[in-house]
Amino acid sequence: MQECKDWVSEGVDEEIRLKQARGPGKKMLPHGERQTRGKNTHIKRRYEWAAKYLLKVPLKEIAGADEDASTVGRVARDIIRLADWAS
């Protein structure tokens, strides 16, 4: 990179800018507090989601009011795929 540093001053190339690392995400809780990531769903509950998904229960019903339906679907499909339950 040091050899190419002159290219920037010559106008041949642009300066390389390093991107900053992203921080942990935050989720708004119903009572106005922010929750940081890191609270994963227990594996037993994930397997329950996968079982209901296999029984064709709608994702919105599996997720209920506590979880995001798209996240529940992704987790359930991942478990089904990893367990090789897909037919």
N, C-alpha and C positions, 0 to 999 in steps of 0.2 A: 504494500500500500504506500510505503514511503516513496518508492520510485515513481509512482503515478501521481504524487502530490502536486508536482509541477504542472500536470495536465490541467488541473483546476485553474491555476493562475494563467495558463495559456489560453483558456477558454475551450479546450478540447473535450473536457469531461466535467461532470457535476460533482460536487462534494458529497461524499457518502455520509448520510445522517443515520445514527443508530436510533432505533425505536426503543422507547421505554417499555419495560415489562408492565403488563396489566396487573392491577391489584385484585384482591378478592371481590367477588360480586356481593351486592347487598340486596336484600329483599325487604320490601315494606311489609310489616306485620299489620293486622287490622287495627291495633290500638296506636299506630303511628310510630312505633319503634322500628329501627332497621335491624335486620337479622343478617349476620354474615354467613357465608356458605360454610359447609363442613358438617352439616347434620344430615347424614345419609339415612335412607329408609332401611329398616331392619330387613335382613335377607328373608325371613319368614314371610313378611308382608309382600315382598317382591314376588315370591313364589305363588302367593295367593293371587296377585294380579295376573301372573302368567296363566294360572289355572282358569281363572274367570275369562281371560282373553281367549283361551282355547275353547271355552264353552260359548263363545260368541256374545258375551255380555258387552254392551256398548261401553266404550272407553270413558265416557262422561259419567256413567253409572259406577264404574270401577273406581274412578278417581274421587268421586264425591266432591264435597266442598273444600276439602283440605289440600288436594293435589291438582296439578296441571294435567289435563287429559293427554296432551302430547308427550309429556315426560313419562307418564304411566305406560303409554303405548310403546314408547321406545324401550323402556326397561323390560316390559313383558316380552316384546319381540326378541330382545337380546338374550334373555333367559331361555326362551324357546329354542333359539338358534344354537346357543351354547350347549344346551342339554340334548340337542338333536331330536327334539320332539316334533319338529315340523315334518309334515308328510308330503 
